[in-house]
Amino acid sequence: MAYQAGWQRSQPRPVPESLEAQAYLQDYAALLEAVGFPSVVFDHRWDVVLSNAAFETLFGGVGPHPTAMPGDNFLRFVLFHPDAATVLGEHEPRWCLPMLAHFAAAMERHGQDRGLQSIRRDIAQDPIMEAAYRQGLPHWIRAVGPDAVEHDGAVRPLMHPDPRWGRTDCRIVGETPKTLQDMGYTRMTLVLREARHMTAGPRRTRNGAAELRVV
């Protein structure tokens, strides 16, 4: 199926049982591919169902990881992949904390879900991330307000491997049609802006790229 194309995955992409739903996703994959900006469809666990070539190009330079590839599970990539900060600018405050907030909300709704429980266990194994999740996150939400948690409309920094974009910003646009919503899926598109020229600051090493140090 078209929606199973892409990276070599460590696990199969979620596939709905209904043939009609599968046909819809196959057609939706064609629509997604026509979008020039990185776009991805994921389920309530952030398991990736669909992604387009622009999404794969954006994250094409990250190294292999057994559980946190961006084409497998986007939440795991943001939280656990050591190369995440080489693509996602201001990784900890602008990407990790909002994703942790969304994860906390998902745990409230789907606390018995095995996939979410697995992510929760991995968070607990990292003392710094566990402290951020249990103690820092509520304080951060109170400090920044609920708007900072929302993905739709947020403008966040990126480092794109294509020099045409380079170090830039993206606006996150949530555009999920009713049929996808009914399947339990969400679509997110990263609308890229022209490259902005910035004075280079300290570069983070790959080994420390995914360590959450601030809240």
C-alpha positions as CSV (number, residue, x, y, z in Angstrom):
1,M,0.0,0.0,0.0
2,A,1.2,3.5,-0.7
3,Y,1.0,4.5,3.0
4,Q,3.4,1.8,3.9
5,A,6.2,3.3,1.7
6,G,9.1,5.3,3.1
7,W,11.9,4.6,5.5
8,Q,13.0,1.1,6.4
9,R,10.9,0.8,9.5
10,S,11.6,-1.1,12.7
11,Q,7.8,-2.0,12.9
12,P,4.9,-2.0,10.5
13,R,2.8,1.1,10.1
14,P,-0.7,1.0,11.6
15,V,-3.2,-0.3,9.1
16,P,-6.9,0.0,9.6
17,E,-9.0,-3.2,9.2
18,S,-11.6,-1.7,7.0
19,L,-10.9,-2.0,3.2
20,E,-12.7,1.3,2.7
21,A,-10.5,3.0,5.3
22,Q,-7.4,1.5,3.6
23,A,-8.5,2.8,0.3
24,Y,-9.1,6.2,1.8
25,L,-5.6,6.3,3.3
26,Q,-4.1,5.2,0.0
27,D,-5.7,8.1,-1.7
28,Y,-4.8,10.4,1.1
29,A,-1.2,9.4,0.7
30,A,-1.3,10.7,-2.8
31,L,-2.7,14.0,-1.6
32,L,0.0,14.2,1.1
33,E,2.7,13.5,-1.4
34,A,1.6,16.5,-3.5
35,V,2.3,18.8,-0.5
36,G,5.7,20.5,-0.7
37,F,6.1,20.9,3.1
38,P,6.8,18.1,5.5
39,S,3.5,16.5,6.5
40,V,2.7,13.5,8.7
41,V,-0.3,11.6,9.9
42,F,-0.1,9.7,13.2
43,D,-2.4,8.0,15.7
44,H,-3.0,8.7,19.4
45,R,0.4,7.0,20.2
46,W,2.2,9.2,17.6
47,D,2.8,6.0,15.6
48,V,3.3,7.3,12.0
49,V,0.6,6.2,9.6
50,L,1.5,8.4,6.6
51,S,4.4,10.7,5.8
52,N,5.4,12.5,2.6
53,A,8.8,12.8,0.8
54,A,9.3,16.3,2.3
55,F,9.0,14.9,5.8
56,E,11.5,12.1,5.0
57,T,13.9,14.7,3.5
58,L,13.8,16.8,6.6
59,F,14.7,13.9,8.9
60,G,16.8,12.0,6.3
61,G,20.1,12.8,8.0
62,V,19.3,11.3,11.4
63,G,21.1,8.1,12.4
64,P,19.4,4.8,13.0
65,H,17.7,4.1,16.3
66,P,15.8,0.9,17.4
67,T,12.7,2.7,18.7
68,A,12.8,6.4,18.0
69,M,12.9,6.9,14.2
70,P,10.8,9.8,13.0
71,G,9.0,7.7,10.5
72,D,8.0,5.2,13.2
73,N,6.9,7.3,16.2
74,F,7.2,11.0,16.1
75,L,6.9,11.5,19.9
76,R,9.7,8.9,20.6
77,F,11.9,10.7,18.0
78,V,11.4,14.1,19.7
79,L,12.0,12.7,23.2
80,F,14.6,9.9,22.8
81,H,16.5,10.2,19.5
82,P,20.1,11.5,20.1
83,D,20.0,13.4,16.7
84,A,16.6,15.1,17.3
85,A,18.3,18.4,18.3
86,T,20.2,18.5,15.1
87,V,16.9,19.0,13.2
88,L,14.6,20.5,15.9
89,G,15.9,23.9,17.0
90,E,15.7,24.9,20.7
91,H,14.9,21.2,21.1
92,E,14.1,21.1,24.8
93,P,11.9,24.1,25.5
94,R,10.2,24.4,22.0
95,W,9.7,20.7,21.1
96,C,10.2,18.4,24.1
97,L,8.1,20.2,26.7
98,P,5.1,20.7,24.4
99,M,5.3,17.0,23.3
100,L,5.5,15.9,27.0
101,A,2.4,18.0,27.7
102,H,0.5,16.3,24.9
103,F,1.8,12.9,26.1
104,A,0.5,13.7,29.6
105,A,-2.9,14.5,28.1
106,A,-2.9,11.3,26.1
107,M,-2.1,9.3,29.2
108,E,-5.2,10.8,30.9
109,R,-7.4,9.7,28.0
110,H,-5.7,6.4,27.1
111,G,-3.8,5.4,30.2
112,Q,-4.3,1.6,29.6
113,D,-2.8,1.8,26.1
114,R,0.3,-0.5,26.0
115,G,2.1,1.7,23.5
116,L,1.7,4.8,25.7
117,Q,2.7,2.8,28.8
118,S,5.9,1.8,27.0
119,I,6.7,5.4,26.3
120,R,6.0,6.2,30.0
121,R,8.4,3.5,31.1
122,D,11.1,4.9,28.9
123,I,10.6,8.4,30.3
124,A,10.8,6.9,33.8
125,Q,14.2,5.3,33.0
126,D,15.7,8.8,32.3
127,P,15.9,10.6,35.7
128,I,16.2,14.1,34.1
129,M,13.2,13.5,31.8
130,E,11.2,11.9,34.6
131,A,11.8,14.9,36.8
132,A,10.8,17.2,33.9
133,Y,7.6,15.2,33.3
134,R,6.5,14.9,36.9
135,Q,7.7,18.2,38.4
136,G,8.9,20.6,35.8
137,L,6.1,20.2,33.3
138,P,3.2,21.4,35.5
139,H,5.2,24.4,36.5
140,W,6.1,25.1,32.9
141,I,2.5,24.9,31.7
142,R,1.4,27.4,34.5
143,A,4.3,29.7,33.5
144,V,3.8,29.8,29.7
145,G,0.0,29.3,29.6
146,P,-2.0,26.7,27.6
147,D,-1.2,28.3,24.2
148,A,2.4,27.3,24.4
149,V,1.4,23.7,24.6
150,E,-0.7,23.7,21.4
151,H,0.9,22.5,18.2
152,D,-1.5,24.1,15.7
153,G,-0.3,27.6,15.0
154,A,3.0,27.3,16.9
155,V,6.1,28.7,15.2
156,R,9.2,26.6,16.1
157,P,12.8,26.5,14.8
158,L,14.3,23.9,12.5
159,M,17.6,23.1,10.9
160,H,16.8,21.8,7.4
161,P,19.4,19.7,5.6
162,D,18.6,21.5,2.3
163,P,20.6,24.8,2.3
164,R,17.6,26.5,0.5
165,W,15.9,26.3,3.9
166,G,18.9,25.9,6.3
167,R,18.3,27.3,9.8
168,T,14.7,28.4,9.7
169,D,11.4,28.4,11.4
170,C,8.2,26.4,10.7
171,R,4.6,27.0,11.5
172,I,2.9,23.9,12.7
173,V,-0.5,23.5,11.0
174,G,-3.0,20.9,12.2
175,E,-5.3,20.0,9.3
176,T,-7.1,16.8,10.1
177,P,-10.3,16.1,8.0
178,K,-13.2,14.3,9.7
179,T,-12.5,11.0,8.1
180,L,-9.0,10.9,9.6
181,Q,-10.4,12.1,12.9
182,D,-12.9,9.2,12.9
183,M,-10.0,6.8,12.4
184,G,-8.3,8.3,15.4
185,Y,-5.6,10.0,13.3
186,T,-4.1,13.5,13.3
187,R,-2.3,15.3,10.5
188,M,0.5,17.8,11.1
189,T,2.2,19.9,8.5
190,L,5.4,21.9,9.1
191,V,5.1,25.0,6.9
192,L,8.7,26.1,6.3
193,R,9.8,29.7,6.1
194,E,12.8,31.2,4.2
195,A,16.2,30.5,5.8
196,R,17.1,33.0,8.4
197,H,20.8,33.9,8.9
198,M,21.9,33.7,12.5
199,T,25.2,33.9,14.3
200,A,26.3,30.4,15.1
201,G,26.1,29.6,18.7
202,P,27.5,26.6,20.6
203,R,26.8,23.4,18.8
204,R,25.4,20.5,20.7
205,T,27.0,17.1,20.2
206,R,25.0,14.1,19.0
207,N,25.7,12.3,22.2
208,G,23.8,14.9,24.3
209,A,21.3,15.9,21.7
210,A,18.2,14.4,23.3
211,E,19.0,15.0,26.9
212,L,16.3,17.1,28.6
213,R,18.2,19.5,30.9
214,V,15.8,22.5,31.3
215,V,12.2,23.0,32.2
